[in-house]
C-alpha cells in the first residue's frame, strides 16, 4: 500500500510517500480501506519529532483519523462486514491506503454524511465532546469557554455546546469571528491583542463553568481569571507552549479542577468506552442535522506537505481533509 512515512523529523518536506507492506487485522480487528483522512495539530508535532506514535512500529506513519470501507475482518469480529462504511481514530498510521483498528473502536458513518466528509468528524468531535461533556461536566444552561474557536476542535465544540443547551464563548484570531458566530457561538473574542479577559468578564460576570484549552502558554492564567469557583479547565493542547508561570493562588481560592487529557495515549479499553458512548449519544445528532462536519479544504495524499503548511499558517476554519 501507499503511505506517508517519516524517516526523519523536520518541516513539511520530510513527509514522503512510500510503498509499505499491507497491515493485517488481528482476531478482534478490522482492516479499513482508507478513502479519506485529515490533518490534525498532533500530526504536525509528530512530523517535528515532538509527538511520536506511542506504539512501536517498524516505520512511522502519521495520521489520527480515517473514513472508508471495511476491507476484511478478523476471526472474532461480529459488528462489521466487508463493504461497511466506517470512520474512527487511531494512535497513528492513517496517512495510508489501509489501516487496522479494533472493531469496537470503529464508528459507523451516519447515513446522511458522505464518506469524504466523515473524515472531518472523529478526532475533533470526540475530543470536544469528551473534554466539554464527559470530563468537563458541561450541561444545559452552563457556560463554556473554548480557545481556537475556528479550529476543528473549536467548530465541533461550538456545535456540541449548543446541542446540549449550553452557552459558549470562544476566542479566535482576527478574520474568523463571523464563522464562529454562524456556528452558534454566543460570545466571540479576538484572542490577541484585544483584552478578551475583560470582554468575557463583562459578558459572563459569574465566570464560565468549563474551559476547553488547546493553547496553554499565557492563556493558563487568563483561564484562571475567568473560570467560576469550582469550575473545570480541560487542557487538551499546548499550541502556545507548555511552560508558563501560573497563579496558584487563584487555583486554590477558586477550588478549580484542572484536567490534562489526550485521546491518543489512553489504553484501548478507555478508547473503546469513549467511542461506544459517542456512538450512542452523539452520532445520531448528525442525521438529525444538529451537528455537521465543518470542512475548510481538501488536499490529495500527494500534496500532504502543502496540507501541513496550510494548517501551520493558521489559515483554516474547520478541518483540512486528505483524499487518499
JORA-V440010 format. One record per backbone hydrogen bond with DSSP energy under -1.0 kcal/mol. CO is the residue of the C=O (numbers start at 1). NH is the residue of the N-H. If there is no record, write none. Layout:
BEGIN
co->[CO;CO]
nh->[NH;NH]
END
This chain:
BEGIN
co->[1;2;3;11;12;16;18;26;27;28;29;30;31;31;32;33;35;36;37;40;40;41;42;43;44;45;46;47;60;61;62;63;64;66;67;67;68;69;70;72;74;81;84;85;86;87;88;94;95;97;99;101;102;107;110;114;117;118;121;122;123;124;125;126;127;128;129;129;130;131;132;139;142;143;143;144;145;146;148;150;151;152;153;154;155;156;157;158;159;160;161;162;165;167;168;168;169;170;171;172;173;176;177;178;179;180;181;187;189;194;195;196;197;198;199;200;204;208;209;210;211;212;213;213;214;215;216;217;219;220;221;222;223;226;228;231;232;233;234;235;238;241;246;247;248;249;250;251;254;257;259;263;267;268;269;270;271;272;273;274;275;276;277;278;278;282;283;284;285;285;294;297;299;300;301;303;304;305;306;307;308;309;310;311;319;319;320;321;322;323]
nh->[20;97;18;14;15;5;3;29;76;103;74;101;71;72;99;69;324;67;322;43;44;45;46;47;48;50;49;10;6;93;95;94;90;88;35;36;86;33;83;31;77;84;70;109;68;107;66;96;4;34;32;30;105;87;113;118;120;121;125;126;127;128;129;130;131;132;133;134;135;136;138;142;167;209;210;169;212;171;151;318;155;156;157;158;159;160;161;162;163;164;166;165;141;144;186;187;146;189;149;191;176;180;181;182;183;185;184;170;172;196;199;200;201;202;203;204;207;228;232;145;234;147;236;237;239;240;219;220;223;224;225;226;227;208;231;257;211;259;213;261;241;217;248;251;252;253;254;256;230;233;235;266;271;272;273;274;275;276;277;278;279;280;281;282;283;285;286;288;290;291;319;321;323;303;304;307;308;309;310;311;312;313;315;314;296;297;39;299;37;301]
END
